[in-house]
Amino acid sequence: MSFTLGNILHVDLSSGKIKAEPADEKVLRQYMGGCGYGVYILAQTLPCPPEPLDPASPLIFGCGPITGTAVPTSGRHTVVARSPLTGIWGEASIGGSWGRELRRAGYLSIVVVGKAPRPTYLWITNDGVELRSAEKVWGQECEESDAMLRAETDPKAVVSTIGPAGERMIPVSGIFSDGEHARVAARCGLGAVAGSKNLKAIVVRGTQTVPVQDNAALKEITKPLLDTYRALAKGLGGYGTPNLVHPCAEIGTMPFQNWRKGKWEDAEKINGEQLKQRFSKGNYRCAGCPIGCGRKVELDGKIVGGPEYETLALIGGGCLIDDLEALCRLNRRCNQLGIDTMEAGSLIGLSMELYERGLISKEDTGGLELTWGSVPAATELVEQIGKGEGLGALLGQGINAVVKKVGGLASEYAVQVKGMASAAHDPRAYHSIAVGYATSNRGACHLQAFSHAFERNVPMPEWGLNEPADRLEVEGKPLLVKRAQDLMGLFDSVAMCKFSLFAGVNPGIMTGWINAITGWDMTPQELMLCGERIFNLKRLYNNHLGISRKDDTLPGRFLTHKRGEGGTVKSLPPLNIMLSDYYELRGWSEEGIPQPEKVAELGLEQWDVPRPAKVAFG
């Protein structure tokens, strides 16, 4: 390769040592970048990874070969670490412009270890990298931190920061960028990992050209897709993900009343049309994005980032809060404090149900009336979670901590997988989601497979998918999920937005882009094998931490509780049947561990898990 995709920046906060080295082409061809490179780095800590908040635990910020190029929706990067929320593999994908800025400064990924002796931020430019004191911004909320750090460095710099929740190492905290527009690496509690290292922020200003081998080929591959991207911009760009509220409510996949109700008449009060009419002040585009799905809303005379579908569904539908202005404010408060809105909504909904059922009392809540739909209660709990106070001190530790503390039947009402609260898409409405949630390496995540997109309106002829599928059919779903997981891992590694699927991006197109950028000669089959390698290494990492079939399950509410009136009333996913088929397709044992043959096929032998010795008879 006659050029480099960029440097890998290694930062040891304990010693203050900073080292940059060219990215290894062999590693990039196997893992790309983003979460793929992240799992490669975390795998170096096996077989006994440090605890999530141990100074030795790596925190990785990763771009991919596509980040910052002319490829549409190329403004993404990922953050990776062992999760303090779940104790296992943790990753969060984020949009905005920070990833592009890092590429323009000449870097592909940052690997951070150690703990700074005092609050610190990293300042990166074309010309160098330095550690600076963050004591003036420690304690500040995310928007204020962004403004203060840009004033101290460069007005055009892009800031990735934690808020007070991350500083307090609260396991439901995220990492935020792009100031008031609030792009978020929300899931898995990675803000707490940064906080444990006394790392307040990474501030970047880059002006170099992102390396591309063949710009003409890149443009030629992209040109036929431009019309579909323009069409997407009219829909997603006009309403954003809040436009999903109406169809998801109709199908019966929203989490009404902590996943109990199949129908909620007030859902129409919090949908995309209402948000656009009442609060929208235009849209926000991540770097390189022709779609512009981000919402801008006006609150108290200031234009800020608006809520996404997941926030409206989990804080709104999950808690039966139909006050759209209140939901916009709750979303902003989470963003300011540095909290994952999905965990927040799930925890508040669970608390309301525990209160309703008498498992927690007014004494436990500090006098709060946790009744369904209560805006004051939800508002106070968000504040408490962000500040580690009152009942919020417990909630901020995550759903499993709440269940353990409350005891009794609390586990029956906790909707989580592997310790992470469920995304706002019900596996009782899509059987493929059941397999995807159960086997996701980070917990109940709709984006690790995104299989329901293929079932609804994303054709993939090379997979035999030419038209919408029956979402309650069992046959073929394990194979769909396996393929989708491998492909989604690639999206998070190359790295680009998954909404490009709706513009017709497939493995062939992605391979063409990668080859044009790098000068490689990969085939689509080789690229998909790369996705399979990434997924399996994440699984092996989790296997080393004790994850097996016993953990590849769903909460009881999804497996045994039929939803009430409306939605998908009678459906319960036959998970165990699909799981065994899935394991066979994956080349895993019945206990959910990649078989030696699969490990060897993917070149992962050095990270294989210990296996029981075979007993010879005779």
N, C-alpha and C positions, 0 to 999 in steps of 0.2 A: 504494500500500500504506500503510495508516494506522498500521502498526507496523513494527518492525524485528525480524528474526530474531536479531539480536545483532551485536556488533562484531567486526571483524577486528583482532587485536592484532599490531602490527609491533614487533619487538625487534631492535635493532642492538647486539650484545654488544661490538663494538669501541668504539663511541662511548658506549654506555650510554643511547642515546636510545630512548624507548618512546613509541609513538603508537597510539591506538585510533581506528578510523573505522568508521562503519556499513557493514555488508555491502551491496554493490551488488546491488540486486534483479535487474537485467538479467543479471548474471553468474551469480547463483544460479539463475535460471530456465534457464540454459543448462548449468550444471555442478553444481547442487545444493549440494554441500559435500564434506566428506570427501576422498576421492581425486580427485573431479572438480574441486573447487576447487584441490586440490594441483597437478594437472597444468596447470591454467590459470596458476598462479603460476610453476611451473617453465618453462612455455613462454615466459614473458617473458625468460628468459635465452638463448633461441635467437637466432641459429643456432650460437653457440659457448658452450655451458654451461660454467661453471667446473668444475674437477675436483672429485670428490666431497668431498674433505677440505679444499678451499680455503675460507678464511673467507667468501668471497662466495657460496658455494653455499647456497641456502636449505634450511632444515629446517622442514617444515610439519606442525603438529598440527591435524587437521581433524575437526570434528563436522559433522553434517548437520542439516537441518530436523527430522528425526524424533528425533535424539538427545535423551534426557532427558525426552521427552514420555510420555503414557500409552500409547503404542503398545507392544505386547509386544515384548520383545527389543530395546529402543531404547537399550541401554547401550553402544554401540560408537562408536569413533572410528578414524581412520586416521593413520598417520605416513608422510610422503612426503619423498623427497630423491633426488638422483642417487646410485645405489648404489655404495659403495666395494668391494663384493664383485664386482659384474658390470660396473660402469662405465656402466650404462644406467639406464633408469627403475627406481626403487625405491619400493616401498610395502609397508606392513605394517598389517593390521587388528588391532584389539585390543578386548577386552571390558572388563569390570570396571565401576568407577563413576567413573573420572576424567573421561570425556567428559560425563557428566551433570553433574558438579560444575563443569566449565568452562562449560557452558550456564547453570547456575544463577548463575554469577558474571557472566553477561552477554556471554560471548564465544562466537563460532562457530568461529573458527580462530585459530591463532597462527603467524606467519611469523617465523622466527628467521634472522638472518644475522650475519656477523662472528665474532670470537673474543674472548672475555673475557680480560683480562690475567691473571686468576687464576681458580681454580675457583669457579664461581658457580652459584646456583640462582635460579629465578624464583618469586616468591611473589605469588599472585593471589588477591584477594578481591573482594567486591562494591564495596568502597570504593577500590580502587587496585591498582597493580602496582609491585613493586620488585625490584631485583636485589640479592641478598644473597651474602655470602661462603659458599662451600661447602668451605672449606679443612679444616674439622673433619670433614667426611664424605667427603672425597676419599680414595680407597683403601678405603673400606668396601664390603662386599658389599650386595646389593640389599635384603635384609630389614632389615639394620642401618641402612642409609641411610634407609629408610622410617620406622623407629621414631624415629631421631634427628631427622629433619626435622619429623615431626609433633609431637614434644616441643618443638621450637623454635618452631613456628608455632601449630598448633591441633590438638588430639587428633582432631578430626573431619575434618581436611583429608585430601585424597587426593593421593598422591605418584606421579609418573611419573619413574623414575630409571634411570640406567645403573649397571652394576657395574664391577668392575676391568677386565673385558675391553673395555668401551666406553671407559673412561678411556685404555686403551692403544691405542685406535683399531684394534682387531682386527676384521677385516671380517666375522666371523661373530657379532658381538655384537648384542644387541637392546636394547629399551627396555621396562622392567618397571613394572607398577603394582600397587596393592592389596596390598602387603606380602607376607606369607606365603602369600596365596592365589595369587600369581604369575600375573597376567594379563600376556601378553607380545605386544609388537609385535616378532616374532622375526626375520622374514625380511629379506634384502637388506642386513644389516649396518648398520642405521640407528643403532645404539648408537655405532658408530665415528664417525658424523657428529656426534652430540652431543658425544662426547669430543673431537673435533678443535676444537670451539668452546669447550672448557672449561665446558660446560654439564652439570652433574651431574644436575640434576633440575628439574622444574616442579611446584610444590606449589600446590594449588588448594583454596579453601574458598568455596563459593557458597551463598547461601540464597534467591535470588530465584526466582520462578516462571518456568519456561521458557515463552516466548510461544507461544500457540495462539489462532488466530482463532475457531474454532468447536468448543468442547469437546463439545457435544452431538452434533455430526456425527461427531466422532472416536470417541466411545463407540458410536454407532449402527453404524459400520462395523466396529468391533472385536467387538461382542457375538456375532455368529454364529460367530466363530472360537474362542471361549473353550473350548468342549468339546474341540476338536482340540488346543489347547494343553495342556489337562489330560491328554489321552491321551499326548501327547509327554512330559509331565513324569513319567509312570509308567515310560516306557522310558528315554529319555535322562537323565531326572532320577535314575533308579534306578541306572544303570550308567555313564552318561557315554559319551564316545567310545571308551573301552576295550572297550565291547561290540561294536565293529566287528571286533575281532581274529578271532573265530570265523568269521563269514561271509566276511570277506576272505581268510582262510586257505583256506576251502573253495572259493571261486571261483578262487583262484590269482592274487590281485592284491597280495600282500604281498612285501616285498623280501628274502626269505630268502637269507642268505649273499651279500650284495651283489648281489641280483637274479639269482642263478644257479639256485637251487633252486625247484621248483614246489610242494614239499611239505616240511613240517617238523613232525614228530610233537609236538615240545615246545611248539608254539604254544599249546596248551591250558593250559600252565602260566602263561601271562602274559595271559590273557584277562580280560574284564570281570568275569566271575563270580568268578574267583580273587581279583582285586583287591578286590572288594566283601567277600568272605568273610574275607580275611586282613588287610586294611589299612584299609578304608574307615571313615571317621568322619563320614559324611554327605556332603552335596553343597554346592557353592558356587553362588550365583546372581549373575550380573551385574546391574547396575542395571536395573530394569524387566523382568526376565526371569521368566516363570512356569515355565520348563523346569528350570533348575538343572543343567546338564550338567557343571559343574566338580566335580572330585573333591577331597575332603579325606582325607588319610591321616595316620597317626600314625607318627612316626619319633623314637626317643629321647625319648619322652614329650612331643613337641611336635606340634601339629596344623599341617600344611603342605599346600600344593597338591600334588595327585597327578599322575601322568603322563597325557597324552592318548594317543589311538590312535597318532598319528604318532610319538611318542617310543617307545612300546612296539614299534612296527613297525620303526623304523629303528635304534634302539640295541639292542632285543631281537632281533627277527627278522633284521635286517640283519647283525648281528654274532653271531648264534646264541647269545645270552645268555638263558638260561631262568630265571634267578634273579630272581623278581619283587621281592623286597626290594632287591636290588642295583639294579634298574631304577628303583625309587622313589628310592633314594639318588642315583643318577646324574642323574635328573631334577632333584632338588633342588639338587645341586651346580651344574648348568648354570644353574638359576635364580638361585642365590646369586652366581655369578661373572658372570652376565649374558650367557650364551651361548645361541644358537639350538640347541635339541636336535636339530632335523632335520638341520642341517648337521653337528653333532657326530656323530650316528649314521652319517651317510653317509661322513664322513671317517674314522671309526674302522673301518668296514666296508671301505672302500677300502684303508686301511693294512694290515688283516689279509690282504687278498687280495694286495697287493703283496709282503708279507712271505712269504706262502705260496709265491708264484711266484718268489721270489728277486730281485725288483727292488729291494727294500730289505733291508738286513742288520741284524744285532744292533748293529753299529757305528753304523748310521744311527738306530736306535731308542734308543740309549743303554743297551743291555743288556736292553731290554724284549722279552719273548717275546710277539709279537703273534699268538697262536694263536686260532682261532675259539672263541668262548664264554668267553674269559678276562676275568673281572671285574676282577682286579688291573690288567691292561693297559688296559682301557677307563677305569677309574677314574683311573689315572695320566695317560692322554692328555687326559681332560677337564680335569684340573688344569693340565697343560702348555698346553693351548689357552687357558684363561682367563688364564694368567699370562705367556703368550708365551715359554715356555721349551722347551728340548729339541726333540724332533720336533714338539711342539705349536706351536712358533713358526711352522713351515711350514704345518701343517694349518690354523691359524687364518687363513691368508691365502686359504683356499678351495680347491676342487677343481682349478680351472685352474692355480693356482700349484703345487700338488702335481704335476700332470701335467707341467708345464714343467720343474720341478726334477728329477724322477725320469727323465723321458724314456723312450725305448724304447717298449714296448707299454703303458705306463701308461694312455694315453688309451683303450685298448680296455676298461679296467675301470672307467673313471670315468663315473658315471651322472649326467649334468647336462645342462641346456639353458641356453644363454646365460650359463653360469658359475654358475648356482644349482643346488644338489643337488635331485634329484627328490623330490617328495612320495611318500608310501608307497602309491601306487595305480598298478598296472602297465598301461601302454597296450597290452600284449599281451593283456590281459583285457577291455579296453574300447576299441574303435577310436575312439570320440569323444575319449577322453582323449589319444590320439596327436595329434590335430589341436589339441586344447586346450593341451597341453604345448608343442608346436612353435611355436604362435603367441602364447602368453602373453607379455605385455609385460615381465614381470619374471623369466621363466624357468620351469622345470618345476613349475608350481603347479596343484594340483587345484581350487583355489577360484576361480581367475580365470574358469573356465567352469562348473565343478561339473556338467558335462553328464551324468556317470554317475548323478547323482541323478534326473534326468528319465528316464533309460533304465530305472531300477530301480523307483522307486515314487513319483514326483512327477508326477501328471497335469497337463497344460497344454493343455486343449481348444483354446484359441485358436491353438496351434501344431500342432494335429492329433495331440497326444499324449494318448491316452485310456487306454492300458494299457502295461505294461512292453514295452520294445523288445528286439530281438535285439542284444546288445552287440557281436557280431562282424560284424554287417551293415555294409556300407560306405554303401549308399544312404541319403541323408538326414542323415548325420552331419555333413558340413560346415555345412549350414544350422542344425542343432541347436546346434552349437558357436558359430556366429556369434550366434544369438539369445541363447544362454545367457551368452556373454561380455558382451553389452550389458546384460542384466538383472543380472548379478553386479556389474558396474560401478556400477549404480544402488544395489544393496544397500550397497556400500562408500561411496557418496556421500550417501545420504539420512540417516543411516547406521543400519543395523540388521543383526541376525544372520541369516545365510543358513539357519539351521535353521528359520526361519519358513516356508520353502518347504513343509516337511512339515506345517505347520498349514493350508496352503491359500492362503498369500499369493501373489498374482499381480500382474501389472502394473496391472490394474484396481483392486484393493484398495489397492495402494501409491499409485496416483494419487489415490484418494479421501482417503487419509490426508494426502498432501501438500497437497491443496486445502483440507482442513479446517484444517490448521495454518497455512497461508500466506494463505488467502483468494484464491488463484489459481483459474483455471478450466482447468487443463491437461486434456488427454485422455490416455488410455493410449498412444496412438500418439505424441503429443508427448513423453511421458516416455521411451518406448523410443528415440526419436530422440536424446534427451539422453544416454542410455546409449551409443548408437552414436557420438555426438560425443566423449564422454569416451574411449572405446576408441581411436578414430582419432587423437585428439590425442596420446595416449600413443605410438601407433605413429609418428606424425610426429616426435615427440621422439626416439624411438629411430632413426628413419631419418636424422635429422641426425647421429647418433652412429655411423652406418655400418651399422646393422642392415638386412638385406634377406633375400631368400629363402635365401641361403647359411646364415643363422643359424636359420631356421625348420626345424630338423631335430631328430632324436632321437639319443641315443647309440647306438653300434653294437650294444650288448647288447640294446636294445629292437627294433632293426630286423632283426637277422640271427641272434640267438641264441634258439633255442627252449628254453623252460624244461624242466627235468628232470621227473621223475615227479610227477604230481599237478597240480592247477590247470589252467590253460589251456595245454595242452602244445604243440599244433601251431600256435597262432596267431601270426602276425607282421603288424603293421599295414601296409597299403599306403599309406604316408604321401604319396608324391608325387602319386598320383592324387587323393586327398582334398584335398591342399593347393591344387592348381590350381582345383578346384571352389570351395574356400573363398575363394580370392582373387577369383574372378569374382563370387561372392555379396557380397563385401565392397566391390566396386568398386575393387579394387587391380590394379596391373599384375602381370605374371608374375614380376616381381622383388620383389613384396611392398611396393610403394609406393602409397598411395592416389592414384587417378587425379584429375586436375584437376576433373573433374565432381563427384566425391564430395567433394573438399575444398570446393568451392563450395557444394554442397548443405548441408554441415554448418557453413558459415560459418567455415572454418579457413584462409582464404587467406593471412592474415598469417604463418602458420607453415608454409606449403608448403615443400617441399624443392626445391633447384635441379634442373632437368631438362635433359638434353642438348638442344641446339638442333636443330630439324628441318632437314634438308638438302633444299633444293629442287633438283629435276632438270628439265632441259629447256632 
